[in-house]
Amino acid sequence: MRKSNSGLAQALLALRSRLARYHPEKHYMRGPGPKTLSKLGDAYREQTESDLHERVPEAWLALIQSIRERERKG
């Protein structure tokens, strides 16, 4: 009787070892890496840089410049 129990135990241990090896959380992709995000960010900045400069009114730029000058003097 002991022999059949040990065979069953060995089969269960073998099955457990096969199932326990694979951890899906270690294998799936979590998203783009830093290099990809850097490339995408550079491309986005190039596309939107002119839009940003066009959207800021000249009066605001003059106001910002005057504030900077006051801070330098004060």
N, CA, C and O atoms as CSV, one atom per row, in Angstrom:
chain,resi,resn,atom,element,x,y,z
A,1,MET,N,N,0.808,-1.184,0.000
A,1,MET,CA,C,0.000,0.000,0.000
A,1,MET,C,C,0.857,1.257,0.000
A,1,MET,O,O,0.516,2.258,-0.630
A,2,ARG,N,N,1.963,1.191,0.708
A,2,ARG,CA,C,2.848,2.349,0.754
A,2,ARG,C,C,3.422,2.685,-0.609
A,2,ARG,O,O,3.633,3.858,-0.919
A,3,LYS,N,N,3.674,1.693,-1.411
A,3,LYS,CA,C,4.275,1.920,-2.713
A,3,LYS,C,C,3.326,2.730,-3.608
A,3,LYS,O,O,3.774,3.620,-4.331
A,4,SER,N,N,2.052,2.439,-3.567
A,4,SER,CA,C,1.107,3.175,-4.397
A,4,SER,C,C,0.947,4.602,-3.901
A,4,SER,O,O,0.749,5.516,-4.702
A,5,ASN,N,N,1.029,4.805,-2.597
A,5,ASN,CA,C,0.943,6.156,-2.055
A,5,ASN,C,C,2.157,6.979,-2.442
A,5,ASN,O,O,2.024,8.164,-2.750
A,6,SER,N,N,3.321,6.386,-2.433
A,6,SER,CA,C,4.523,7.129,-2.795
A,6,SER,C,C,4.502,7.475,-4.289
A,6,SER,O,O,4.982,8.536,-4.687
A,7,GLY,N,N,3.948,6.581,-5.111
A,7,GLY,CA,C,3.811,6.863,-6.539
A,7,GLY,C,C,2.863,8.020,-6.783
A,7,GLY,O,O,3.115,8.872,-7.635
A,8,LEU,N,N,1.787,8.048,-6.041
A,8,LEU,CA,C,0.825,9.141,-6.148
A,8,LEU,C,C,1.463,10.450,-5.678
A,8,LEU,O,O,1.277,11.499,-6.295
A,9,ALA,N,N,2.204,10.375,-4.596
A,9,ALA,CA,C,2.875,11.574,-4.077
A,9,ALA,C,C,3.893,12.090,-5.089
A,9,ALA,O,O,3.996,13.298,-5.303
A,10,GLN,N,N,4.636,11.198,-5.705
A,10,GLN,CA,C,5.615,11.610,-6.706
A,10,GLN,C,C,4.926,12.232,-7.913
A,10,GLN,O,O,5.411,13.221,-8.464
A,11,ALA,N,N,3.807,11.664,-8.325
A,11,ALA,CA,C,3.072,12.219,-9.459
A,11,ALA,C,C,2.547,13.608,-9.126
A,11,ALA,O,O,2.612,14.508,-9.964
A,12,LEU,N,N,2.029,13.797,-7.916
A,12,LEU,CA,C,1.543,15.112,-7.508
A,12,LEU,C,C,2.679,16.134,-7.425
A,12,LEU,O,O,2.516,17.284,-7.832
A,13,LEU,N,N,3.813,15.715,-6.903
A,13,LEU,CA,C,4.966,16.617,-6.833
A,13,LEU,C,C,5.462,16.993,-8.223
A,13,LEU,O,O,5.840,18.140,-8.458
A,14,ALA,N,N,5.464,16.033,-9.144
A,14,ALA,CA,C,5.884,16.327,-10.518
A,14,ALA,C,C,4.917,17.300,-11.177
A,14,ALA,O,O,5.343,18.218,-11.877
A,15,LEU,N,N,3.625,17.108,-10.962
A,15,LEU,CA,C,2.626,18.005,-11.514
A,15,LEU,C,C,2.773,19.407,-10.916
A,15,LEU,O,O,2.687,20.407,-11.629
A,16,ARG,N,N,2.991,19.465,-9.624
A,16,ARG,CA,C,3.163,20.762,-8.957
A,16,ARG,C,C,4.391,21.495,-9.479
A,16,ARG,O,O,4.348,22.706,-9.697
A,17,SER,N,N,5.474,20.772,-9.677
A,17,SER,CA,C,6.689,21.428,-10.157
A,17,SER,C,C,6.512,21.954,-11.587
A,17,SER,O,O,7.067,22.996,-11.937
A,18,ARG,N,N,5.749,21.243,-12.403
A,18,ARG,CA,C,5.502,21.723,-13.765
A,18,ARG,C,C,4.602,22.948,-13.770
A,18,ARG,O,O,4.814,23.866,-14.563
A,19,LEU,N,N,3.620,22.975,-12.913
A,19,LEU,CA,C,2.696,24.101,-12.869
A,19,LEU,C,C,3.303,25.321,-12.187
A,19,LEU,O,O,2.961,26.455,-12.521
A,20,ALA,N,N,4.183,25.098,-11.254
A,20,ALA,CA,C,4.745,26.199,-10.468
A,20,ALA,C,C,5.843,26.949,-11.219
A,20,ALA,O,O,6.230,28.040,-10.799
A,21,ARG,N,N,6.342,26.408,-12.290
A,21,ARG,CA,C,7.439,27.050,-13.015
A,21,ARG,C,C,7.005,28.326,-13.729
A,21,ARG,O,O,7.766,29.292,-13.769
A,22,TYR,N,N,5.829,28.350,-14.278
A,22,TYR,CA,C,5.396,29.460,-15.110
A,22,TYR,C,C,4.685,30.516,-14.263
A,22,TYR,O,O,3.687,30.237,-13.599
A,23,HIS,N,N,5.219,31.717,-14.305
A,23,HIS,CA,C,4.610,32.850,-13.626
A,23,HIS,C,C,4.277,33.895,-14.685
A,23,HIS,O,O,5.161,34.625,-15.134
A,24,PRO,N,N,3.013,33.973,-15.085
A,24,PRO,CA,C,2.658,34.871,-16.186
A,24,PRO,C,C,2.986,36.322,-15.904
A,24,PRO,O,O,3.285,37.065,-16.838
A,25,GLU,N,N,2.944,36.753,-14.659
A,25,GLU,CA,C,3.244,38.147,-14.362
A,25,GLU,C,C,4.682,38.523,-14.696
A,25,GLU,O,O,5.004,39.705,-14.817
A,26,LYS,N,N,5.539,37.534,-14.845
A,26,LYS,CA,C,6.929,37.801,-15.211
A,26,LYS,C,C,7.125,37.880,-16.723
A,26,LYS,O,O,8.192,38.293,-17.179
A,27,HIS,N,N,6.120,37.494,-17.509
A,27,HIS,CA,C,6.320,37.369,-18.943
A,27,HIS,C,C,5.525,38.343,-19.798
A,27,HIS,O,O,5.883,38.575,-20.952
A,28,TYR,N,N,4.468,38.910,-19.266
A,28,TYR,CA,C,3.677,39.780,-20.130
A,28,TYR,C,C,4.311,41.162,-20.212
A,28,TYR,O,O,4.997,41.595,-19.286
A,29,MET,N,N,4.079,41.848,-21.319
A,29,MET,CA,C,4.648,43.183,-21.503
A,29,MET,C,C,3.821,44.200,-20.739
A,29,MET,O,O,2.591,44.184,-20.780
A,30,ARG,N,N,4.505,45.068,-20.056
A,30,ARG,CA,C,3.816,46.052,-19.239
A,30,ARG,C,C,3.612,47.364,-19.975
A,30,ARG,O,O,2.920,48.241,-19.458
A,31,GLY,N,N,4.173,47.533,-21.135
A,31,GLY,CA,C,4.019,48.763,-21.891
A,31,GLY,C,C,5.337,49.162,-22.512
A,31,GLY,O,O,6.341,48.466,-22.359
A,32,PRO,N,N,5.336,50.284,-23.215
A,32,PRO,CA,C,6.576,50.714,-23.856
A,32,PRO,C,C,7.624,51.121,-22.829
A,32,PRO,O,O,7.301,51.617,-21.750
A,33,GLY,N,N,8.861,50.907,-23.180
A,33,GLY,CA,C,9.957,51.233,-22.284
A,33,GLY,C,C,10.378,52.688,-22.388
A,33,GLY,O,O,9.792,53.449,-23.158
A,34,PRO,N,N,11.381,53.082,-21.629
A,34,PRO,CA,C,11.805,54.478,-21.603
A,34,PRO,C,C,12.342,54.989,-22.934
A,34,PRO,O,O,12.151,56.160,-23.262
A,35,LYS,N,N,13.002,54.145,-23.697
A,35,LYS,CA,C,13.535,54.593,-24.992
A,35,LYS,C,C,12.393,54.926,-25.953
A,35,LYS,O,O,12.434,55.938,-26.653
A,36,THR,N,N,11.388,54.074,-25.977
A,36,THR,CA,C,10.246,54.316,-26.850
A,36,THR,C,C,9.506,55.573,-26.439
A,36,THR,O,O,9.125,56.378,-27.289
A,37,LEU,N,N,9.298,55.748,-25.140
A,37,LEU,CA,C,8.604,56.937,-24.664
A,37,LEU,C,C,9.402,58.198,-24.970
A,37,LEU,O,O,8.820,59.241,-25.264
A,38,SER,N,N,10.720,58.115,-24.904
A,38,SER,CA,C,11.558,59.260,-25.231
A,38,SER,C,C,11.411,59.632,-26.704
A,38,SER,O,O,11.279,60.809,-27.039
A,39,LYS,N,N,11.435,58.637,-27.576
A,39,LYS,CA,C,11.279,58.894,-29.010
A,39,LYS,C,C,9.913,59.498,-29.309
A,39,LYS,O,O,9.806,60.442,-30.091
A,40,LEU,N,N,8.874,58.955,-28.691
A,40,LEU,CA,C,7.529,59.480,-28.913
A,40,LEU,C,C,7.415,60.911,-28.391
A,40,LEU,O,O,6.781,61.756,-29.023
A,41,GLY,N,N,8.026,61.182,-27.244
A,41,GLY,CA,C,7.994,62.529,-26.687
A,41,GLY,C,C,8.708,63.530,-27.571
A,41,GLY,O,O,8.223,64.645,-27.766
A,42,ASP,N,N,9.858,63.143,-28.108
A,42,ASP,CA,C,10.597,64.033,-29.011
A,42,ASP,C,C,9.775,64.342,-30.258
A,42,ASP,O,O,9.700,65.493,-30.689
A,43,ALA,N,N,9.164,63.322,-30.831
A,43,ALA,CA,C,8.348,63.520,-32.033
A,43,ALA,C,C,7.156,64.420,-31.722
A,43,ALA,O,O,6.807,65.282,-32.529
A,44,TYR,N,N,6.534,64.233,-30.576
A,44,TYR,CA,C,5.380,65.056,-30.202
A,44,TYR,C,C,5.798,66.509,-29.988
A,44,TYR,O,O,5.099,67.427,-30.417
A,45,ARG,N,N,6.931,66.718,-29.330
A,45,ARG,CA,C,7.411,68.088,-29.110
A,45,ARG,C,C,7.713,68.789,-30.424
A,45,ARG,O,O,7.408,69.972,-30.577
A,46,GLU,N,N,8.305,68.077,-31.371
A,46,GLU,CA,C,8.599,68.677,-32.673
A,46,GLU,C,C,7.313,69.086,-33.387
A,46,GLU,O,O,7.263,70.139,-34.024
A,47,GLN,N,N,6.288,68.269,-33.285
A,47,GLN,CA,C,5.025,68.560,-33.966
A,47,GLN,C,C,4.279,69.722,-33.318
A,47,GLN,O,O,3.629,70.502,-34.013
A,48,THR,N,N,4.365,69.844,-32.007
A,48,THR,CA,C,3.547,70.832,-31.300
A,48,THR,C,C,4.299,72.093,-30.906
A,48,THR,O,O,3.694,73.018,-30.364
A,49,GLU,N,N,5.593,72.157,-31.161
A,49,GLU,CA,C,6.373,73.321,-30.747
A,49,GLU,C,C,5.866,74.603,-31.412
A,49,GLU,O,O,5.719,75.630,-30.750
A,50,SER,N,N,5.602,74.546,-32.705
A,50,SER,CA,C,5.116,75.736,-33.398
A,50,SER,C,C,3.713,76.117,-32.918
A,50,SER,O,O,3.392,77.302,-32.835
A,51,ASP,N,N,2.888,75.140,-32.608
A,51,ASP,CA,C,1.546,75.431,-32.095
A,51,ASP,C,C,1.612,76.173,-30.774
A,51,ASP,O,O,0.829,77.091,-30.531
A,52,LEU,N,N,2.536,75.780,-29.930
A,52,LEU,CA,C,2.661,76.407,-28.620
A,52,LEU,C,C,3.070,77.867,-28.749
A,52,LEU,O,O,2.511,78.730,-28.073
A,53,HIS,N,N,4.034,78.147,-29.606
A,53,HIS,CA,C,4.482,79.528,-29.773
A,53,HIS,C,C,3.400,80.402,-30.398
A,53,HIS,O,O,3.310,81.591,-30.093
A,54,GLU,N,N,2.593,79.831,-31.253
A,54,GLU,CA,C,1.531,80.591,-31.898
A,54,GLU,C,C,0.386,80.900,-30.940
A,54,GLU,O,O,-0.282,81.922,-31.095
A,55,ARG,N,N,0.152,80.057,-29.976
A,55,ARG,CA,C,-0.995,80.212,-29.089
A,55,ARG,C,C,-0.751,81.232,-27.974
A,55,ARG,O,O,-1.718,81.747,-27.413
A,56,VAL,N,N,0.480,81.535,-27.640
A,56,VAL,CA,C,0.767,82.498,-26.580
A,56,VAL,C,C,0.710,83.904,-27.183
A,56,VAL,O,O,1.489,84.223,-28.082
A,57,PRO,N,N,-0.205,84.742,-26.695
A,57,PRO,CA,C,-0.337,86.094,-27.257
A,57,PRO,C,C,0.910,86.941,-26.986
A,57,PRO,O,O,1.602,86.756,-25.985
A,58,GLU,N,N,1.169,87.844,-27.877
A,58,GLU,CA,C,2.327,88.731,-27.751
A,58,GLU,C,C,2.252,89.557,-26.474
A,58,GLU,O,O,3.283,89.828,-25.857
A,59,ALA,N,N,1.053,89.962,-26.066
A,59,ALA,CA,C,0.907,90.755,-24.841
A,59,ALA,C,C,1.364,89.958,-23.623
A,59,ALA,O,O,1.959,90.521,-22.704
A,60,TRP,N,N,1.099,88.683,-23.607
A,60,TRP,CA,C,1.528,87.861,-22.484
A,60,TRP,C,C,3.046,87.740,-22.456
A,60,TRP,O,O,3.661,87.798,-21.391
A,61,LEU,N,N,3.643,87.573,-23.624
A,61,LEU,CA,C,5.102,87.486,-23.684
A,61,LEU,C,C,5.735,88.779,-23.194
A,61,LEU,O,O,6.753,88.749,-22.503
A,62,ALA,N,N,5.137,89.923,-23.549
A,62,ALA,CA,C,5.649,91.203,-23.084
A,62,ALA,C,C,5.500,91.322,-21.572
A,62,ALA,O,O,6.392,91.844,-20.903
A,63,LEU,N,N,4.397,90.849,-21.031
A,63,LEU,CA,C,4.177,90.884,-19.587
A,63,LEU,C,C,5.205,90.019,-18.859
A,63,LEU,O,O,5.769,90.437,-17.848
A,64,ILE,N,N,5.442,88.837,-19.365
A,64,ILE,CA,C,6.434,87.936,-18.766
A,64,ILE,C,C,7.815,88.583,-18.800
A,64,ILE,O,O,8.555,88.518,-17.819
A,65,GLN,N,N,8.157,89.195,-19.900
A,65,GLN,CA,C,9.451,89.855,-20.026
A,65,GLN,C,C,9.579,91.003,-19.030
A,65,GLN,O,O,10.633,91.176,-18.417
A,66,SER,N,N,8.518,91.787,-18.863
A,66,SER,CA,C,8.580,92.910,-17.920
A,66,SER,C,C,8.707,92.417,-16.484
A,66,SER,O,O,9.407,93.033,-15.680
A,67,ILE,N,N,8.046,91.327,-16.155
A,67,ILE,CA,C,8.175,90.761,-14.809
A,67,ILE,C,C,9.598,90.285,-14.568
A,67,ILE,O,O,10.144,90.502,-13.486
A,68,ARG,N,N,10.200,89.648,-15.542
A,68,ARG,CA,C,11.593,89.195,-15.408
A,68,ARG,C,C,12.529,90.377,-15.189
A,68,ARG,O,O,13.450,90.302,-14.375
A,69,GLU,N,N,12.297,91.460,-15.911
A,69,GLU,CA,C,13.154,92.648,-15.760
A,69,GLU,C,C,12.998,93.263,-14.379
A,69,GLU,O,O,13.982,93.693,-13.777
A,70,ARG,N,N,11.766,93.310,-13.868
A,70,ARG,CA,C,11.526,93.857,-12.516
A,70,ARG,C,C,12.215,93.001,-11.454
A,70,ARG,O,O,12.772,93.529,-10.491
A,71,GLU,N,N,12.174,91.668,-11.635
A,71,GLU,CA,C,12.828,90.776,-10.676
A,71,GLU,C,C,14.341,90.955,-10.691
A,71,GLU,O,O,14.981,90.860,-9.644
A,72,ARG,N,N,14.910,91.206,-11.832
A,72,ARG,CA,C,16.364,91.421,-11.932
A,72,ARG,C,C,16.768,92.716,-11.259
A,72,ARG,O,O,17.812,92.784,-10.609
A,73,LYS,N,N,15.948,93.746,-11.412
A,73,LYS,CA,C,16.260,95.057,-10.839
A,73,LYS,C,C,16.024,95.044,-9.326
A,73,LYS,O,O,16.800,95.641,-8.581
A,74,GLY,N,N,14.990,94.388,-8.874
A,74,GLY,CA,C,14.550,94.467,-7.492
A,74,GLY,C,C,15.315,93.623,-6.583
A,74,GLY,O,O,15.040,93.600,-5.383
